[in-house]
């Protein structure tokens, strides 16, 4: 029997295993129009999905012994069909095409093997479409990991962090509050997740942060120190889940919106203060009374954008309906990077350390835009300097050098932060120095000076 929300390929693998055959043998019953999606390392993606034509669906129903209606209710991809399956001489026979499940339906995660065994009698791997706010198996205290990442793990053990399981139990109440407020729960969760994920990235420099390090070590099996950067990626969503639920709950409260309005000066507009009541209360809601000023001064982030929308709506200055005055609209640059994307970046950086090609992954979104814009402007001015466009040579050269100097400073700060994070994460200073082709003593002085400047 299919599991609710299961990928079709996951069901096919389980059917093949039930008959004692390899999944490739079962595949021979269909005419395939393309190759299976793979990871960068070459292995087939766990979230691979299959689309069938009508004949292909009938064939799977016959092989599985499950009625087509049952398969249609359980498999989200069942009714979807690729246009290429309808064309050509093979259209009359069973035909199939591969897709990446995450791009076709939505986020896919590994199923809990213990729950799969209770339902099917076999403790085998299953992949299901599961939204990110339902990733906790409450029965077995497991965090179900994304299936689109090239990772051998399927779940994280949450028995040492019961607050994560408790947050999962509390989420349905938050979702109901969102519905009553006329907002889709997934939009509320996405915004709260973006806010907290941004805090997670900044928490490297928070000396008073004690909660997340403890949780991270717990979900890593007791000690994440051996591969801290990878565990910070793999364990992030599980470690921050209680805060995401708490932030989502807070943002839905009218009383919190009133605090934003009061912080803005209400009828007498003013700049949002660093010691505003809203951010202070939000910090208390997530168990960090000291977080308020840090959150209030994080300009360019999703939280400040939400506050701005709330203020504009209250003042009646939002204009016609649209994203500018929609508090729950999440800008693309504010969306948190996925685990799969971060692992790909980490893998590429390890293969070519210090190449500078991955600087975009280490710089906040607003600085990425600034660097890219400045570099584009400098390139245009360089064309002018070469005579492609007209203009006084001295003025063009002056603007070019000023733009390049500014960009170089931003990029230098980016790689300094990356190097400092590597050293703090346990990478020997000498090894980091080799990455950037610099004597270790010089790098130590630069990082020490950079840290002192940030303290000031």
C-alpha positions as CSV (number, residue, x, y, z in Angstrom):
1,X,0.0,0.0,0.0
2,X,1.2,3.5,-0.7
3,X,1.9,5.9,2.1
4,X,0.1,9.2,2.2
5,X,2.1,11.8,0.2
6,X,4.6,9.2,-1.0
7,X,6.6,9.7,-4.2
8,X,5.8,7.3,-7.0
9,X,9.4,6.2,-7.3
10,X,9.5,5.4,-3.5
11,X,6.5,3.2,-3.9
12,X,8.0,1.4,-6.9
13,X,11.2,0.7,-5.0
14,X,9.1,-0.8,-2.1
15,X,7.1,-2.9,-4.6
16,X,10.3,-4.3,-6.2
17,X,11.6,-5.1,-2.7
18,X,8.4,-6.9,-1.8
19,X,8.8,-9.2,-4.9
20,X,12.5,-9.7,-4.1
21,X,13.7,-7.9,-7.3
22,X,15.9,-4.9,-8.0
23,X,14.1,-1.7,-8.8
24,X,15.8,-1.6,-12.2
25,X,14.1,-4.8,-13.1
26,X,10.7,-3.3,-12.3
27,X,11.6,-0.3,-14.4
28,X,11.8,-2.4,-17.6
29,X,8.0,-2.5,-17.8
30,X,7.9,1.1,-19.0
31,X,9.3,3.1,-21.9
32,X,11.5,5.8,-20.3
33,X,11.9,9.2,-22.0
34,X,14.9,10.5,-20.0
35,X,17.4,9.7,-17.3
36,X,16.9,9.8,-13.5
37,X,18.0,13.0,-11.8
38,X,21.3,12.6,-10.0
39,X,23.4,14.4,-7.3
40,X,26.6,16.1,-8.3
41,X,28.4,13.0,-7.1
42,X,26.6,10.8,-9.6
43,X,24.1,8.9,-7.4
44,X,20.4,8.9,-8.1
45,X,18.5,11.5,-6.1
46,X,16.4,10.1,-3.3
47,X,13.6,12.6,-4.2
48,X,13.5,11.3,-7.8
49,X,9.9,11.3,-9.1
50,X,8.2,9.5,-11.9
51,X,5.4,10.6,-14.3
52,X,3.3,8.1,-16.2
53,X,1.0,8.2,-19.2
54,X,-2.4,6.5,-18.8
55,X,-1.1,3.1,-19.9
56,X,1.8,3.5,-17.5
57,X,-0.5,4.2,-14.6
58,X,-2.6,1.2,-15.4
59,X,0.5,-1.0,-15.5
60,X,1.6,0.2,-12.0
61,X,-1.8,-0.4,-10.6
62,X,-1.8,-4.0,-12.0
63,X,1.8,-4.7,-10.7
64,X,1.0,-3.2,-7.2
65,X,-2.4,-4.7,-6.8
66,X,-3.7,-1.3,-5.6
67,X,-6.7,0.3,-7.2
68,X,-6.0,3.4,-9.3
69,X,-8.3,5.5,-7.1
70,X,-6.3,4.6,-4.0
71,X,-3.0,5.4,-5.8
72,X,-4.5,8.7,-7.0
73,X,-5.3,9.8,-3.4
74,X,-2.0,8.7,-2.0
75,X,0.5,9.8,-4.7
76,X,0.7,13.6,-5.4
77,X,2.3,13.0,-8.8
78,X,-0.2,10.4,-9.9
79,X,-2.4,12.7,-12.0
80,X,0.5,14.7,-13.4
81,X,1.7,13.8,-16.9
82,X,4.5,15.1,-19.0
83,X,3.6,16.4,-22.4
84,X,6.3,14.3,-24.1
85,X,4.5,11.1,-22.8
86,X,1.5,12.0,-25.0
87,X,3.5,12.2,-28.3
88,X,5.2,9.7,-30.5
89,X,4.6,6.1,-31.5
90,X,5.2,4.9,-27.9
91,X,2.2,6.8,-26.5
92,X,-0.1,3.8,-26.6
93,X,2.2,1.7,-24.3
94,X,3.3,2.2,-20.7
95,X,5.6,5.3,-20.7
96,X,7.3,7.2,-18.0
97,X,9.6,10.2,-17.4
98,X,11.8,11.2,-14.5
99,X,11.5,14.5,-12.6
100,X,13.0,15.9,-9.4
101,X,10.2,15.7,-6.8
102,X,11.1,18.9,-5.1
103,X,10.6,20.9,-8.4
104,X,7.5,19.0,-9.4
105,X,5.3,18.8,-6.2
106,X,7.2,20.4,-3.2
107,X,9.7,19.6,-0.5
108,X,10.2,15.9,0.0
109,X,11.6,14.2,3.1
110,X,12.5,10.7,4.2
111,X,9.8,8.9,6.0
112,X,10.3,7.5,9.5
113,X,11.3,3.8,9.0
114,X,9.6,2.8,12.3
115,X,6.3,4.3,11.2
116,X,6.7,2.7,7.7
117,X,7.2,-0.7,9.4
118,X,4.0,-0.2,11.5
119,X,2.0,0.6,8.3
120,X,3.6,-1.8,5.8
121,X,5.3,-4.5,7.9
122,X,8.7,-3.6,6.5
123,X,11.2,-1.1,7.9
124,X,12.4,0.2,4.6
125,X,13.2,3.6,3.2
126,X,10.3,5.8,2.0
127,X,10.2,9.3,0.6
128,X,7.2,11.5,1.1
129,X,6.1,15.0,0.3
130,X,6.1,16.6,3.8
131,X,6.0,20.4,4.4
132,X,8.8,21.8,6.6
133,X,6.4,22.4,9.5
134,X,5.6,18.7,9.8
135,X,9.1,17.2,9.9
136,X,9.0,15.8,13.5
137,X,7.9,12.2,14.0
138,X,6.3,12.8,17.4
139,X,5.8,9.1,18.0
140,X,9.5,8.2,17.7
141,X,11.1,11.7,18.3
142,X,12.8,12.0,15.0
143,X,13.5,14.9,12.7
144,X,12.9,13.8,9.1
145,X,15.6,15.2,6.8
146,X,15.2,16.6,3.3
147,X,15.5,14.0,0.6
148,X,17.0,16.3,-2.1
149,X,20.3,16.5,-0.3
150,X,23.3,14.2,-1.0
151,X,23.4,12.9,2.6
152,X,23.5,9.3,4.0
153,X,21.3,10.3,7.0
154,X,17.5,10.0,6.9
155,X,16.6,11.5,10.3
156,X,18.0,13.2,13.4
157,X,17.4,11.8,16.9
158,X,15.4,14.3,19.0
159,X,15.2,12.4,22.2
160,X,17.7,14.7,23.8
161,X,15.8,17.9,22.7
162,X,12.1,17.3,23.8
163,X,11.4,21.0,23.2
164,X,11.6,20.3,19.4
165,X,8.9,17.6,19.7
166,X,6.8,19.9,21.9
167,X,7.1,22.7,19.2
168,X,5.7,20.2,16.6
169,X,2.7,19.5,18.9
170,X,2.2,23.3,19.2
171,X,2.3,24.1,15.5
172,X,-1.3,23.1,14.7
173,X,-2.5,25.8,17.1
174,X,-0.4,28.4,15.4
175,X,-1.7,27.2,12.0
176,X,-5.3,27.6,13.2
177,X,-4.6,31.1,14.4
178,X,-3.2,31.9,11.0
179,X,-6.3,30.7,9.2
180,X,-8.5,32.8,11.6
181,X,-6.3,35.8,10.7
182,X,-6.9,35.1,7.0
183,X,-3.3,34.1,6.3
184,X,-2.1,30.8,4.8
185,X,-0.1,28.9,7.5
186,X,2.7,28.1,5.1
187,X,3.3,31.8,4.5
188,X,3.5,32.5,8.2
189,X,5.9,29.6,8.7
190,X,8.1,30.6,5.7
191,X,8.5,34.2,7.1
192,X,9.2,33.0,10.7
193,X,11.7,30.4,9.3
194,X,13.5,33.1,7.3
195,X,13.8,35.3,10.4
196,X,15.1,32.6,12.6
197,X,17.5,31.2,10.0
198,X,19.0,34.6,9.6
199,X,19.5,34.7,13.4
200,X,21.1,31.2,13.1
201,X,23.7,32.6,10.7
202,X,24.5,35.5,12.9
203,X,24.7,33.4,16.1
204,X,28.3,32.6,15.4
205,X,29.1,36.0,17.0
206,X,26.6,35.8,19.9
207,X,28.6,35.1,23.0
208,X,25.4,34.8,25.1
209,X,23.8,32.2,22.8
210,X,23.8,28.9,24.7
211,X,20.6,27.2,23.5
212,X,21.4,26.4,19.9
213,X,24.9,25.0,20.5
214,X,23.4,22.6,23.0
215,X,20.7,21.5,20.7
216,X,23.1,21.1,17.8
217,X,25.4,18.8,19.7
218,X,22.4,16.7,20.8
219,X,21.0,16.2,17.3
220,X,24.5,15.4,16.1
221,X,24.7,12.5,18.5
222,X,26.4,14.3,21.3
223,X,29.2,16.2,19.7
224,X,29.1,18.2,16.4
225,X,32.7,19.5,16.9
226,X,34.2,17.0,14.5
227,X,32.5,18.5,11.5
228,X,30.9,21.6,12.8
229,X,30.2,23.4,9.5
230,X,28.4,20.4,8.0
231,X,26.4,19.8,11.2
232,X,25.4,23.5,11.3
233,X,23.8,22.9,7.9
234,X,22.3,19.5,8.6
235,X,21.0,20.3,12.1
236,X,19.8,23.9,11.5
237,X,16.1,23.3,10.8
238,X,15.7,20.9,13.7
239,X,17.7,23.1,16.2
240,X,15.7,26.3,15.4
241,X,12.2,24.7,15.0
242,X,11.0,25.8,18.5
243,X,12.0,29.4,17.8
244,X,10.4,29.3,14.4
245,X,7.1,28.2,15.9
246,X,7.4,30.9,18.7
247,X,8.2,33.6,16.2
248,X,5.3,32.6,13.9
249,X,2.9,32.7,16.9
250,X,4.2,36.1,18.0
251,X,3.9,37.7,14.5
252,X,0.2,36.6,14.4
253,X,-0.7,38.4,17.6
254,X,-2.4,41.8,17.2
255,X,-0.7,43.0,20.4
256,X,2.7,42.5,18.9
257,X,1.7,44.5,15.8
258,X,0.6,47.3,18.2
259,X,4.1,47.3,19.7
260,X,5.5,47.8,16.2
261,X,3.2,50.7,15.6
262,X,4.2,52.3,19.0
263,X,7.9,51.8,18.2
264,X,7.4,53.6,14.9
265,X,6.1,56.7,16.7
266,X,2.5,56.0,15.8
267,X,1.1,59.3,14.6
268,X,4.5,60.9,14.8
269,X,6.8,58.8,12.5
270,X,10.3,58.1,13.7
271,X,13.1,55.6,13.0
272,X,12.6,52.3,14.7
273,X,14.7,52.4,17.9
274,X,17.3,49.8,18.8
275,X,15.6,49.3,22.2
276,X,12.1,49.0,20.8
277,X,9.4,47.2,22.7
278,X,8.5,44.8,19.9
279,X,12.0,43.3,19.4
280,X,12.5,43.2,23.1
281,X,9.3,41.2,23.6
282,X,10.1,39.0,20.6
283,X,13.5,38.2,22.2
284,X,11.7,37.2,25.4
285,X,9.3,35.0,23.5
286,X,12.2,32.9,22.2
287,X,13.9,32.8,25.6
288,X,16.6,35.4,24.9
289,X,16.0,38.6,26.7
290,X,19.2,40.1,25.2
291,X,18.2,39.5,21.6
292,X,16.0,42.6,21.1
293,X,18.7,45.2,20.2
294,X,20.4,42.7,17.8
295,X,17.1,42.0,16.0
296,X,16.1,45.7,15.9
297,X,19.3,46.7,14.2
298,X,19.4,43.9,11.6
299,X,18.4,46.2,8.8
300,X,17.7,44.6,5.4
301,X,16.4,41.4,7.0
302,X,12.9,39.8,6.8
303,X,11.9,40.9,10.3
304,X,12.4,44.6,9.6
305,X,10.6,44.1,6.3
306,X,7.6,42.7,8.1
307,X,7.7,45.5,10.6
308,X,7.8,48.0,7.7
309,X,4.8,46.5,6.0
310,X,2.8,46.5,9.3
311,X,3.6,50.2,9.8
312,X,2.7,51.2,6.2
313,X,-0.6,49.4,6.5
314,X,-1.4,51.1,9.7
315,X,-0.6,54.5,8.3
316,X,-2.6,53.8,5.1
317,X,0.5,54.4,3.0
318,X,0.8,51.0,1.5
319,X,-0.8,51.9,-1.9
320,X,-2.8,49.3,-3.9
321,X,-2.7,45.6,-2.9
322,X,0.6,44.0,-3.5
323,X,3.8,42.7,-2.0
324,X,4.9,46.1,-0.7
325,X,2.1,46.2,1.8
326,X,1.8,42.5,2.4
327,X,3.5,41.6,5.7
328,X,3.7,37.9,4.8
329,X,5.3,38.4,1.4
330,X,8.8,36.9,1.6
331,X,11.3,38.4,-0.7
332,X,13.5,36.0,-2.6
333,X,16.7,37.4,-1.1
334,X,15.3,36.7,2.4
335,X,14.5,33.1,1.8
336,X,16.7,30.8,3.8
337,X,19.1,28.6,1.9
338,X,18.1,24.9,1.8
339,X,20.2,22.2,3.3
340,X,20.9,20.7,-0.1
341,X,22.0,24.0,-1.5
342,X,24.3,24.7,1.4
343,X,25.8,21.2,1.3
344,X,26.6,21.7,-2.4
345,X,28.3,25.0,-1.7
346,X,30.3,23.4,1.2
347,X,31.4,20.5,-1.1
348,X,32.5,22.8,-3.8
349,X,34.5,25.0,-1.4
350,X,36.2,21.9,0.0
351,X,37.2,20.8,-3.5
352,X,38.5,24.3,-4.4
353,X,39.3,26.1,-1.1
354,X,40.2,29.7,-1.3
355,X,39.3,30.0,-5.0
356,X,36.9,32.9,-4.2
357,X,34.2,31.4,-6.4
358,X,31.9,30.8,-3.5
359,X,32.0,34.3,-2.0
360,X,28.3,34.8,-2.7
361,X,27.4,32.1,-0.3
362,X,29.2,33.8,2.6
363,X,27.9,37.4,2.1
364,X,24.4,38.6,3.3
365,X,21.9,39.2,0.5
366,X,22.0,43.0,0.7
367,X,25.8,43.0,0.4
368,X,25.7,40.6,-2.5
369,X,23.5,43.0,-4.4
370,X,25.8,45.9,-3.5
371,X,29.0,44.1,-4.6
372,X,27.4,42.8,-7.8
373,X,26.0,46.3,-8.7
374,X,29.3,47.9,-8.0
375,X,31.2,45.4,-10.1
376,X,28.7,45.8,-13.0
377,X,29.2,49.6,-12.8
378,X,32.9,49.2,-12.8
379,X,32.8,47.0,-15.8
380,X,30.7,49.5,-17.7
381,X,33.2,52.3,-16.8
382,X,36.1,50.1,-17.9
383,X,34.5,49.9,-21.3
384,X,34.3,53.7,-21.3
385,X,38.0,53.9,-20.4
386,X,38.9,51.6,-23.3
387,X,37.1,54.0,-25.7
388,X,34.1,51.9,-26.3
389,X,32.0,54.8,-25.0
390,X,32.8,58.5,-25.0
391,X,33.7,60.4,-21.9
392,X,36.7,62.2,-20.3
393,X,39.3,59.6,-19.6
394,X,40.4,61.0,-16.2
395,X,36.8,61.2,-14.9
396,X,36.1,57.6,-16.1
397,X,39.3,56.3,-14.5
398,X,38.6,58.0,-11.2
399,X,35.1,56.5,-11.0
400,X,36.4,53.1,-12.1
401,X,39.1,53.0,-9.4
402,X,36.7,54.3,-6.7
403,X,34.1,51.6,-7.7
404,X,36.7,48.8,-7.8
405,X,38.2,49.9,-4.5
406,X,34.8,49.8,-2.8
407,X,34.0,46.3,-4.2
408,X,37.4,45.0,-3.2
409,X,36.8,46.2,0.3
410,X,33.5,44.4,0.5
411,X,34.9,41.2,-0.9
412,X,37.9,41.4,1.4
413,X,35.5,41.6,4.4
414,X,33.6,38.6,3.0
415,X,36.6,36.4,2.8
416,X,37.8,37.6,6.2
417,X,34.5,36.5,7.8
418,X,34.8,33.2,6.0
419,X,38.3,32.6,7.2
420,X,37.4,33.6,10.7
421,X,34.4,31.2,10.7
422,X,36.7,28.4,9.5
423,X,39.2,29.0,12.3
424,X,36.4,29.2,14.9
425,X,35.0,26.0,13.5
426,X,38.1,24.1,14.2
427,X,40.1,24.4,11.0
428,X,43.8,24.9,11.8
429,X,45.0,28.5,11.0
430,X,47.9,27.1,8.9
431,X,45.5,25.3,6.7
432,X,43.2,28.3,6.2
433,X,46.4,30.3,5.4
434,X,47.2,27.9,2.6
435,X,43.7,28.3,1.2
436,X,44.2,32.0,0.7
437,X,47.9,31.7,-0.2
438,X,49.1,33.9,2.7
439,X,51.6,33.4,5.5
440,X,49.9,32.1,8.7
441,X,51.3,35.0,10.8
442,X,49.9,37.6,8.4
443,X,46.5,36.0,8.4
444,X,46.5,35.8,12.2
445,X,47.2,39.5,12.4
446,X,44.5,40.4,9.9
447,X,41.8,38.3,11.6
448,X,42.8,39.6,15.0
449,X,42.6,43.2,13.7
450,X,39.3,42.5,12.1
451,X,37.8,41.1,15.3
452,X,38.9,44.1,17.2
453,X,37.3,46.5,14.7
454,X,34.0,44.6,15.0
455,X,34.2,44.8,18.8
456,X,34.6,48.6,18.5
